Amino acid sequence: MSDSVALNASRENAARSFNGYLMLLLMLLSIGWFVWAMGPIIADDPNADFIGMAASIAVFLFVSTGFYMIQPNQGVALTLFGAYKGTDRNEGLRWVWPWMTKAKVSLRANNLISEKIKVNDLRGNPIEIAAQVVWRVTDTAQALFDVDDYKAFVLAQIEAAVRTIGSRYPYDDIEHKEVTLRGNHDEVGAELRTVLMERLAVAGITVDECGFTHLAYAQEIAGAMLRRQQAEAVIAARKKLVEGAVSMVEMALQQLSDKGVVHLDDERKAAMVSNLMVVLCGERDTQPVVNAGSLYQ
């Protein structure tokens, strides 16, 4: 955040307000005062207290316009002729001067699932991605006065952050050498949360949790990428199979030589290696062949 933005940022502070129940008692007393002042008029007494009646009505109207209720996990930002005077977070019935403006802000956690958006990953492949974000307001002054509409601001920043993170990593890596969107969900989700908190700090909003709810190749390349994944999986499986077969052939030749079961020259070793590799790497069942002669006949 730049220095100019930091200097202009609002900061929440505690507002001065009064206990609403005490002011409610005062309002009830003003009603009793009015009823008492009405007594002489009802009795046709010429010495009626019109001043007391007017004063009780004024007190009633003055007190009744200053009440407001605060629910749990809710704040009320108070302004006086456009100037921010603080935020009241005291639960229950509260009262402030009638000429002060009140704006309620929910401090509860909000769960939001973004729309599916199309992003190009690190390798340029179009993918569809959507995120789930749990956010809440921590600074009511920033949320109300530093951005125009903090809820719309959250939606826009979530989309921007998802696009940023989606373009930093490839969708998948068959060799598992890179951080990917599909294979490193927790790591990528933590980075998404960090980026979101930086973007939403100007609005006094924090992110408690976030992650991806949808992650897939775009429809136009989904079939091709599926075939590529299948081919890469087959190649990887073949590679492991050949590595294992070579190790087994090497072990078989070594044990035959060490135990003196048979002495093989280079040509016989080559033939045995060929047969063993066919048996171990072939996809079909092998058919045994009984050789009644020798290798050279």
TADA-V984713 format. One record per residue. N is the residue number from 1. RES is the residue in one small letter. SS is DSSP state (h for helix, s for strand, l for the rest). PHI is phi in degrees with one decimal (none if undefined). OMEGA is omega in radians with two decimals (NA if undefined). Layout:
[[N,RES,SS,PHI,OMEGA] [N,RES,SS,PHI,OMEGA]]
This chain:
[[1,m,l,none,-3.09] [2,s,l,-73.8,-3.12] [3,d,h,-66.1,-3.13] [4,s,h,-65.1,3.09] [5,v,h,-66.4,-3.12] [6,a,h,-64.4,-3.13] [7,l,h,-69.0,-3.10] [8,n,h,-89.6,-3.09] [9,a,l,-71.1,3.07] [10,s,l,-79.7,3.10] [11,r,l,-133.9,-3.12] [12,e,l,-71.0,3.00] [13,n,l,-139.6,-3.07] [14,a,s,-72.3,3.13] [15,a,l,-91.0,3.06] [16,r,l,-92.6,3.12] [17,s,l,-138.5,-3.07] [18,f,s,-116.6,3.07] [19,n,s,-64.6,-3.09] [20,g,h,-67.5,-3.11] [21,y,h,-72.1,3.07] [22,l,h,-67.3,3.11] [23,m,h,-70.2,3.05] [24,l,h,-64.7,3.07] [25,l,h,-61.9,3.10] [26,l,h,-62.8,3.12] [27,m,h,-65.7,3.10] [28,l,h,-67.2,3.08] [29,l,h,-65.1,3.10] [30,s,h,-65.6,3.08] [31,i,h,-66.7,3.09] [32,g,h,-62.1,3.10] [33,w,h,-62.4,3.14] [34,f,h,-64.7,3.14] [35,v,h,-64.2,3.13] [36,w,h,-65.9,3.13] [37,a,h,-71.1,3.12] [38,m,h,-76.8,-3.08] [39,g,h,-56.7,-3.13] [40,p,h,-60.6,3.13] [41,i,h,-67.9,3.11] [42,i,h,-63.5,-3.14] [43,a,l,-87.7,-3.12] [44,d,l,55.7,3.10] [45,d,l,-84.8,-3.12] [46,p,l,-67.9,-3.14] [47,n,l,-94.2,-3.14] [48,a,l,-66.4,-3.10] [49,d,l,-90.4,3.13] [50,f,h,-69.5,3.11] [51,i,h,-64.6,3.10] [52,g,h,-63.6,3.11] [53,m,h,-64.2,-3.14] [54,a,h,-64.8,3.14] [55,a,h,-66.0,3.14] [56,s,h,-65.1,3.11] [57,i,h,-65.9,3.14] [58,a,h,-63.5,3.12] [59,v,h,-63.4,-3.14] [60,f,h,-60.8,-3.12] [61,l,h,-65.8,-3.13] [62,f,h,-64.6,-3.08] [63,v,h,-72.5,-3.02] [64,s,h,-66.6,-3.10] [65,t,l,-88.2,-3.09] [66,g,l,-104.4,-3.09] [67,f,s,-81.5,2.95] [68,y,s,-157.3,-3.08] [69,m,s,-113.3,3.10] [70,i,s,-115.1,3.09] [71,q,l,-82.9,3.05] [72,p,l,-57.3,-3.10] [73,n,l,55.7,3.10] [74,q,s,-143.2,3.10] [75,g,s,-128.7,3.11] [76,v,s,-125.1,3.10] [77,a,s,-86.2,-3.09] [78,l,s,-108.2,3.09] [79,t,s,-128.3,3.11] [80,l,s,-123.4,-3.12] [81,f,l,52.9,3.10] [82,g,l,89.2,-3.13] [83,a,s,-97.9,-3.14] [84,y,s,-70.9,-3.09] [85,k,s,-114.5,3.10] [86,g,s,131.1,-3.13] [87,t,s,-121.5,3.12] [88,d,s,-98.2,3.11] [89,r,l,-113.8,3.13] [90,n,l,-76.9,-3.10] [91,e,l,-73.3,3.06] [92,g,s,105.1,-3.13] [93,l,s,-82.8,-3.11] [94,r,s,-124.6,-3.13] [95,w,s,-145.2,3.02] [96,v,l,-135.8,3.14] [97,w,l,-58.6,-3.04] [98,p,l,-59.6,-3.10] [99,w,l,-81.3,3.09] [100,m,l,-92.4,-3.14] [101,t,s,-91.4,-3.06] [102,k,s,-117.9,3.09] [103,a,s,-131.1,-3.11] [104,k,s,-85.3,3.11] [105,v,s,-132.7,3.10] [106,s,s,-77.3,3.09] [107,l,l,-104.0,-3.12] [108,r,l,-76.2,3.09] [109,a,l,-72.5,3.11] [110,n,s,-114.8,3.10] [111,n,s,-104.4,-3.06] [112,l,s,-131.1,3.04] [113,i,s,-112.5,-3.07] [114,s,l,-74.4,3.05] [115,e,l,-71.8,3.05] [116,k,l,-70.0,3.11] [117,i,s,-123.0,-3.13] [118,k,s,-98.5,-3.09] [119,v,s,-133.2,2.99] [120,n,s,-90.4,-3.13] [121,d,l,-75.5,-3.06] [122,l,l,-58.2,-3.12] [123,r,l,-91.6,3.11] [124,g,l,86.3,3.13] [125,n,l,-80.5,3.10] [126,p,s,-72.3,3.13] [127,i,s,-130.5,3.04] [128,e,s,-103.2,-3.04] [129,i,s,-146.1,3.07] [130,a,s,-143.5,-3.05] [131,a,s,-127.2,3.03] [132,q,s,-114.4,-3.03] [133,v,s,-130.5,3.02] [134,v,s,-106.6,-3.07] [135,w,s,-132.4,3.10] [136,r,s,-155.3,3.14] [137,v,s,-82.1,3.07] [138,t,l,-110.9,3.13] [139,d,l,-128.6,-3.07] [140,t,h,-66.8,-3.13] [141,a,h,-64.7,3.11] [142,q,h,-65.3,-3.11] [143,a,h,-62.6,-3.07] [144,l,h,-87.9,-2.93] [145,f,h,-113.3,-3.12] [146,d,l,-97.6,3.04] [147,v,l,-132.7,-3.06] [148,d,l,-70.2,3.14] [149,d,l,-141.5,-2.99] [150,y,h,-67.0,3.12] [151,k,h,-70.8,3.07] [152,a,h,-66.2,3.10] [153,f,h,-62.6,3.11] [154,v,h,-62.2,3.14] [155,l,h,-60.0,-3.11] [156,a,h,-66.0,-3.11] [157,q,h,-72.2,3.08] [158,i,h,-63.5,3.12] [159,e,h,-62.3,-3.14] [160,a,h,-64.5,-3.14] [161,a,h,-67.8,3.12] [162,v,h,-63.2,3.10] [163,r,h,-63.4,-3.14] [164,t,h,-64.0,-3.11] [165,i,h,-68.5,-3.13] [166,g,h,-62.5,-3.13] [167,s,h,-86.9,-3.12] [168,r,h,-85.1,-3.02] [169,y,l,-129.1,3.00] [170,p,s,-75.3,3.12] [171,y,l,-65.3,-3.08] [172,d,l,-152.5,3.10] [173,d,l,-142.6,-3.06] [174,i,l,-65.4,-3.11] [175,e,l,-89.1,3.10] [176,h,l,56.9,3.11] [177,k,l,-104.3,-3.09] [178,e,l,-121.3,2.98] [179,v,l,-75.7,-3.08] [180,t,s,-122.3,3.12] [181,l,l,-66.5,-3.09] [182,r,l,-82.6,-3.03] [183,g,l,-93.4,-3.11] [184,n,l,-127.0,-3.04] [185,h,h,-61.2,-3.09] [186,d,h,-66.6,-3.12] [187,e,h,-65.2,3.14] [188,v,h,-67.8,3.09] [189,g,h,-63.6,3.10] [190,a,h,-66.2,3.10] [191,e,h,-68.5,3.08] [192,l,h,-61.1,3.11] [193,r,h,-63.0,3.13] [194,t,h,-62.1,3.13] [195,v,h,-63.6,-3.14] [196,l,h,-64.8,-3.14] [197,m,h,-63.6,3.08] [198,e,h,-65.5,-3.11] [199,r,h,-73.2,-3.05] [200,l,h,-92.9,-3.12] [201,a,h,-60.9,-3.12] [202,v,h,-65.0,-3.14] [203,a,h,-100.5,3.13] [204,g,l,66.4,-3.08] [205,i,s,-122.9,3.08] [206,t,s,-115.7,-3.13] [207,v,s,-114.2,3.14] [208,d,s,-84.7,-3.06] [209,e,s,-159.9,3.05] [210,c,s,-158.6,-3.14] [211,g,s,-176.0,-3.11] [212,f,s,-91.8,3.07] [213,t,s,-104.0,3.12] [214,h,s,-146.1,3.13] [215,l,s,-152.2,-3.11] [216,a,s,-160.4,3.01] [217,y,s,-66.6,3.07] [218,a,l,-64.3,-3.02] [219,q,h,-59.7,-3.05] [220,e,h,-68.2,3.13] [221,i,h,-122.2,-3.06] [222,a,h,-60.4,-3.13] [223,g,h,-65.1,-3.14] [224,a,h,-65.4,-3.13] [225,m,h,-68.7,3.08] [226,l,h,-64.4,3.11] [227,r,h,-66.2,3.11] [228,r,h,-65.9,3.10] [229,q,h,-62.4,3.12] [230,q,h,-64.6,3.13] [231,a,h,-64.9,3.12] [232,e,h,-64.1,3.12] [233,a,h,-66.8,3.12] [234,v,h,-64.6,3.13] [235,i,h,-62.2,3.13] [236,a,h,-63.0,3.13] [237,a,h,-65.3,3.11] [238,r,h,-62.0,-3.14] [239,k,h,-60.4,3.12] [240,k,h,-64.1,-3.12] [241,l,h,-65.7,-3.14] [242,v,h,-66.8,3.12] [243,e,h,-60.2,3.11] [244,g,h,-67.8,-3.14] [245,a,h,-65.4,3.12] [246,v,h,-61.4,3.12] [247,s,h,-63.7,3.14] [248,m,h,-67.7,3.12] [249,v,h,-64.9,3.12] [250,e,h,-61.3,3.14] [251,m,h,-66.4,-3.14] [252,a,h,-64.0,3.13] [253,l,h,-64.3,-3.13] [254,q,h,-65.5,-3.13] [255,q,h,-69.3,3.08] [256,l,h,-62.6,3.14] [257,s,h,-71.9,-3.10] [258,d,h,-65.3,-3.09] [259,k,l,-87.7,3.10] [260,g,l,66.0,-3.14] [261,v,l,-65.5,3.14] [262,v,l,-153.4,3.10] [263,h,l,-106.4,-3.04] [264,l,l,-113.7,2.99] [265,d,l,-85.2,-3.06] [266,d,h,-62.4,-3.11] [267,e,h,-67.6,3.12] [268,r,h,-67.8,3.08] [269,k,h,-62.0,3.13] [270,a,h,-61.3,3.12] [271,a,h,-65.4,3.13] [272,m,h,-64.4,3.12] [273,v,h,-59.9,3.14] [274,s,h,-60.2,-3.12] [275,n,h,-64.8,-3.13] [276,l,h,-64.5,3.13] [277,m,h,-64.7,3.09] [278,v,h,-64.7,-3.13] [279,v,h,-65.6,-3.04] [280,l,h,-76.9,-3.05] [281,c,h,-99.6,-3.11] [282,g,l,-72.5,3.14] [283,e,l,-89.2,-3.13] [284,r,l,-98.1,3.09] [285,d,l,-66.4,-3.13] [286,t,l,-79.0,3.09] [287,q,l,-110.5,-3.11] [288,p,l,-67.5,3.10] [289,v,l,-123.9,3.12] [290,v,l,-91.6,-3.14] [291,n,l,-96.4,-3.11] [292,a,l,-84.4,-3.14] [293,g,l,-101.1,3.12] [294,s,l,-125.5,-3.08] [295,l,l,-65.6,-3.03] [296,y,l,-97.9,-3.12] [297,q,l,-121.6,NA]]
